[in-house]
Structure formats: C-alpha cells, structure tokens
Amino acid sequence: MYKADLHIHTILSPCGDLSMSPQSIVDTAISRGLHIIGIADHNSTRQAPLVKKIGEKQGLFVLCGCEITSKEEAHCLAFFKDDETLNEFQKFLDTHLPDIPNDTDKFGYQIVVDENEDIVYEEPRFLLSAVDASLDELYDEVHRLGGIFIPAHIDRPSMSLMSQLGFVPPDIKADGMEVSKHITPEKFIKRFAYLKKFKFIQSSDAHFLDSIGETTTELDLSELSFDGVRDYFCC
C-alpha cells in the first residue's frame, strides 16, 4: 500500500502560498510519510516537471498534471505519464484558456521557479478561469494522451460536479472520483451507491505546506509507476 496525496498546488496557482516551492513540497511530503503526490496547479502543468525531478532524487513518486476548470466550472484532476504528453496537454490548455489577465493585487502572482527558486516564468492569464472545453471533451483529450481523469472534490458546494450539475451523472466519463476531506468515500458511496463502480480518493487540495498530507488515500498498486496508478483507477 502506498500513501498518496494527489491534489497539491504550487506557487504557480494564484491561490498557492509562496512557500509552495518544488523543493519545499517534496521535503514536506517526505516528512509526512507520503509515497506519492500529485501536482495539480490550476489550468497549468508548467511547475510539475521540476517537482517530479526533485522527487525522483529523494525517493518520492510525483504524478504530473493539473486541476482543470471545465466549461461547466467543475474542477477535474488530470495526470500524464511523461513530459511529452504533459507538454502536449499544456498546448491544449494554452489554446483553451481565455485571455483574461491575472490581477496580481487581488489574486497574487502566478510564477514558475527553477531549482534555485529563481523566477523563470510568470503566467499572464488568470489561471482560475474556466477553459472552453466540456467535461466530456476534457476526458477525451486526457485519454487521447494516455492520461488519468478524476473529477475533483465532487461533494464540495462550489466548483464541483454536484455544485455545478446538481448531481453526478451516472454515465460520466471518468477514471475515478475525488471527495473532499468533509466526507469519507465510504459515506459518500453509501449515499450515492450508483457511483460505487469508481475508485475514490481523498486529497488535501493543499495550497499551504501545513496542509500537505493532512488528507490522504492508501493506493494498492501493482507497481509504483504511472502505469501502476493508471491501472488502479482504470481496471
């Protein structure tokens, strides 16, 4: 069994604390006994590869991806196997994110840093905007690239499947489901038994170092690899 927190933001997310640098995230995750983390900045994958690189050096497995805001304004997690597919999905995001400038005074900076924590890029567009692609369209694109697609915190009263659609469609295209820390997967499935076909996770949705690992999921994987994680959800 592997202890996982699959929903962590970095300093790139407009709501992410400036302490959420790649090195600090990895150090904190290891200190909390995590084996796997998922990097899920809002509508951008640009900081994830460095977290993965640092994690590999220190024995932490890092899933690279993002938290997408769909056209319905529901949040979804997406993870990819390698830099090639991650970069391909970033091109998709760059095409579909609206050209709304970030208000740094209101939302803070959206920056990418290098291993020395020097700023190498600042995202000018507001990353909390919804992309112009539906849930089904996002699932199809993520799967075209061999990725994993998981609607995020589906029970939350905002930016979730239940808040935006009123319910979780029984035929929704997804590989798994994430619930918030406010309800256990067992209690959620008891209330919505028609969703028991999905694998459920809980994650911290950390925007601050102190939150990393406060909510986790135990994953029973065939192997500690991207394919192992994908098989866990998709089989």
Backbone torsions as a table, in degrees:
resi	resn	phi	psi	omega
1	MET	NA	141.2	-178.7
2	TYR	-120.9	131.5	179.6
3	LYS	-83.8	121.7	-171.5
4	ALA	-129.4	143.4	169.0
5	ASP	-127.8	102.7	-168.8
6	LEU	-99.2	20.2	-178.8
7	HIS	-146.1	86.0	-177.7
8	ILE	-128.9	132.7	178.2
9	HIS	-98.4	155.1	175.4
10	THR	-113.0	-174.3	177.4
11	ILE	-63.3	-12.3	177.9
12	LEU	-70.1	-33.8	178.8
13	SER	-68.4	137.8	-177.7
14	PRO	-61.8	-23.3	178.9
15	CYS	-97.9	1.3	-179.0
16	GLY	-80.7	136.1	179.8
17	ASP	-67.6	149.7	-179.0
18	LEU	-68.2	-10.1	174.4
19	SER	-77.9	-10.5	-174.1
20	MET	-84.1	58.5	175.5
21	SER	-81.3	159.1	179.7
22	PRO	-53.7	-47.5	-178.8
23	GLN	-64.6	-41.8	-179.6
24	SER	-65.7	-38.2	177.9
25	ILE	-62.7	-47.4	-179.3
26	VAL	-62.8	-47.1	-179.3
27	ASP	-59.6	-43.5	-179.1
28	THR	-67.5	-43.0	179.6
29	ALA	-59.5	-43.6	179.8
30	ILE	-65.7	-41.0	-179.8
31	SER	-65.4	-23.0	179.2
32	ARG	-92.5	5.6	176.8
33	GLY	78.5	20.4	179.3
34	LEU	-79.9	145.1	174.0
35	HIS	-101.4	-29.8	-175.6
36	ILE	-137.1	136.2	169.5
37	ILE	-129.0	156.0	174.7
38	GLY	-118.7	125.6	177.7
39	ILE	-91.3	121.6	-171.3
40	ALA	-139.0	68.1	174.3
41	ASP	-70.0	156.4	-179.0
42	HIS	-67.0	117.9	171.0
43	ASN	51.2	29.6	176.8
44	SER	-156.7	141.0	178.5
45	THR	-107.6	4.5	-163.2
46	ARG	-68.3	-25.5	-179.6
47	GLN	-92.6	-16.5	-173.2
48	ALA	-61.2	-42.8	-176.5
49	PRO	-58.1	-35.0	179.3
50	LEU	-70.3	-37.1	176.2
51	VAL	-61.3	-42.3	178.3
52	LYS	-62.1	-43.8	-179.7
53	LYS	-60.6	-46.2	179.3
54	ILE	-67.0	-41.4	178.8
55	GLY	-60.2	-41.6	179.0
56	GLU	-60.0	-37.7	179.9
57	LYS	-67.4	-27.1	-173.6
58	GLN	-110.9	7.6	174.9
59	GLY	82.9	22.7	177.4
60	LEU	-110.2	129.3	179.1
61	PHE	-85.6	127.3	-175.5
62	VAL	-120.0	123.5	170.5
63	LEU	-88.2	129.1	-178.9
64	CYS	-99.7	129.9	178.3
65	GLY	-172.9	-141.8	-178.7
66	CYS	-164.4	170.7	171.1
67	GLU	-109.9	110.6	-175.5
68	ILE	-91.9	141.4	169.9
69	THR	-100.6	112.8	-176.3
70	SER	-73.0	172.7	176.9
71	LYS	-57.7	-31.1	178.1
72	GLU	-78.0	-2.2	-176.9
73	GLU	66.6	36.4	172.1
74	ALA	-106.4	138.1	-179.4
75	HIS	-85.2	139.9	-179.6
76	CYS	-140.2	141.0	175.9
77	LEU	-92.3	140.8	175.4
78	ALA	-138.5	134.8	-179.5
79	PHE	-130.7	148.8	-173.2
80	PHE	-131.6	155.1	-169.7
81	LYS	-75.1	-39.4	-171.5
82	ASP	-145.4	175.1	-177.3
83	ASP	-63.2	-33.9	-177.9
84	GLU	-63.1	-49.7	-179.4
85	THR	-73.0	-32.5	176.1
86	LEU	-62.5	-44.9	179.3
87	ASN	-66.5	-35.4	178.0
88	GLU	-64.4	-40.1	178.5
89	PHE	-71.0	-32.0	176.2
90	GLN	-62.1	-37.2	176.2
91	LYS	-62.5	-39.5	176.5
92	PHE	-61.3	-46.1	179.3
93	LEU	-62.6	-42.8	179.9
94	ASP	-60.6	-32.5	179.9
95	THR	-75.8	-34.7	-170.4
96	HIS	-102.7	-8.2	176.9
97	LEU	-80.0	130.0	-178.4
98	PRO	-66.9	153.5	-176.5
99	ASP	-85.4	66.4	177.9
100	ILE	-108.1	119.4	-176.2
101	PRO	-68.8	145.8	175.9
102	ASN	-74.3	137.3	174.7
103	ASP	-96.2	97.8	-175.0
104	THR	-64.8	-30.0	179.0
105	ASP	-66.9	-32.0	-176.2
106	LYS	-93.6	-39.8	-171.7
107	PHE	-114.5	-8.1	-179.4
108	GLY	88.6	179.4	-176.2
109	TYR	-86.3	151.1	177.9
110	GLN	-118.5	89.4	-169.9
111	ILE	-120.8	153.6	172.4
112	VAL	-114.3	135.1	-179.8
113	VAL	-119.7	161.5	175.8
114	ASP	-95.5	-171.6	-176.6
115	GLU	-63.6	-22.9	177.3
116	ASN	-91.2	5.1	-178.4
117	GLU	64.7	27.4	171.5
118	ASP	-87.9	140.2	-179.0
119	ILE	-71.1	127.1	179.2
120	VAL	-114.6	-12.2	-178.7
121	TYR	-162.5	142.7	171.2
122	GLU	-126.0	124.7	-179.3
123	GLU	-77.7	119.2	-176.7
124	PRO	-79.9	-25.1	-177.7
125	ARG	-87.3	148.9	-177.0
126	PHE	-72.7	114.9	-171.6
127	LEU	-78.0	-10.2	177.6
128	LEU	-86.5	0.9	177.6
129	SER	-69.2	158.0	173.8
130	ALA	-82.8	137.9	174.3
131	VAL	-78.1	159.7	-178.5
132	ASP	-91.3	56.5	176.6
133	ALA	-143.8	138.4	-177.1
134	SER	-78.7	170.6	176.8
135	LEU	-55.7	-47.1	-180.0
136	ASP	-64.2	-39.9	179.3
137	GLU	-65.6	-37.8	177.6
138	LEU	-66.5	-45.1	177.1
139	TYR	-56.5	-46.1	-177.9
140	ASP	-62.4	-41.2	-179.0
141	GLU	-70.5	-41.8	177.5
142	VAL	-61.2	-42.4	-179.7
143	HIS	-72.7	-30.7	175.0
144	ARG	-59.8	-31.3	-179.3
145	LEU	-95.2	8.7	176.8
146	GLY	76.4	21.6	-175.7
147	GLY	-92.1	-175.6	179.9
148	ILE	-115.0	134.1	-175.4
149	PHE	-124.5	120.5	-175.2
150	ILE	-135.3	109.4	172.5
151	PRO	-55.0	135.4	-171.6
152	ALA	-93.8	148.8	175.2
153	HIS	28.2	61.7	-168.7
154	ILE	-66.5	-16.8	-179.2
155	ASP	-91.5	-5.9	-172.4
156	ARG	-70.1	150.5	-177.1
157	PRO	-77.8	4.1	175.1
158	SER	-150.3	151.9	175.8
159	MET	52.7	40.7	-179.5
160	SER	-136.4	170.1	176.6
161	LEU	-59.0	-44.6	-174.7
162	MET	-72.3	-33.9	179.4
163	SER	-74.5	-34.7	-173.9
164	GLN	-90.8	-35.5	-178.2
165	LEU	-103.0	-17.4	-177.0
166	GLY	90.7	-14.4	179.7
167	PHE	-168.2	173.0	174.3
168	VAL	-100.9	113.2	-178.9
169	PRO	-56.7	133.4	-178.6
170	PRO	-64.1	-22.2	-179.2
171	ASP	-103.5	19.0	-177.7
172	ILE	-61.9	143.6	179.2
173	LYS	-88.6	109.2	-178.1
174	ALA	-159.9	157.7	177.9
175	ASP	-96.3	-23.0	179.3
176	GLY	-165.8	-177.4	179.6
177	MET	-135.2	143.8	173.0
178	GLU	-112.7	132.6	170.6
179	VAL	-108.6	158.9	-178.8
180	SER	-77.0	177.2	179.1
181	LYS	-71.9	-6.7	-174.4
182	HIS	-86.0	-5.8	177.1
183	ILE	-152.1	144.4	178.3
184	THR	-82.3	154.5	174.8
185	PRO	-55.7	-37.5	-178.8
186	GLU	-63.2	-44.9	178.9
187	LYS	-67.4	-37.1	179.7
188	PHE	-66.0	-45.5	-179.2
189	ILE	-65.3	-33.4	177.6
190	LYS	-62.3	-36.2	179.5
191	ARG	-79.3	-31.8	-175.9
192	PHE	-128.4	70.0	-172.2
193	ALA	-61.7	-24.0	-178.8
194	TYR	-67.2	-10.9	179.7
195	LEU	-99.2	6.8	-175.0
196	LYS	-66.9	-11.8	177.0
197	LYS	-69.7	-18.4	-177.5
198	PHE	-90.7	150.5	167.5
199	LYS	-80.7	134.5	-178.3
200	PHE	-109.4	144.8	173.8
201	ILE	-129.4	159.1	166.1
202	GLN	-122.8	143.9	-177.5
203	SER	-141.4	167.4	-177.1
204	SER	-79.0	-26.9	-169.9
205	ASP	52.7	44.2	-171.2
206	ALA	-68.9	130.9	170.6
207	HIS	-115.5	-6.0	180.0
208	PHE	-133.8	150.0	-177.4
209	LEU	-57.8	-38.6	-177.9
210	ASP	-62.9	-21.5	-177.1
211	SER	-85.9	-18.4	-177.3
212	ILE	-59.9	126.7	177.4
213	GLY	79.2	3.8	179.6
214	GLU	-71.8	-24.4	173.8
215	THR	-132.5	126.8	-173.7
216	THR	-138.5	171.9	176.3
217	THR	-132.2	139.8	173.9
218	GLU	-90.6	120.0	-179.7
219	LEU	-105.4	125.0	177.1
220	ASP	-93.6	93.7	-172.9
221	LEU	-103.1	148.2	173.4
222	SER	-70.0	-31.0	176.5
223	GLU	-158.2	152.8	179.2
224	LEU	-85.0	87.5	-178.2
225	SER	-158.9	169.0	176.6
226	PHE	-61.0	-43.6	179.5
227	ASP	-61.4	-37.9	177.6
228	GLY	-62.6	-41.2	177.9
229	VAL	-68.5	-44.3	180.0
230	ARG	-61.9	-41.6	178.0
231	ASP	-62.9	-35.9	178.7
232	TYR	-59.1	-43.5	-178.4
233	PHE	-82.7	-36.9	-168.1
234	CYS	-94.1	-5.3	-177.1
235	CYS	-112.2	NA	NA
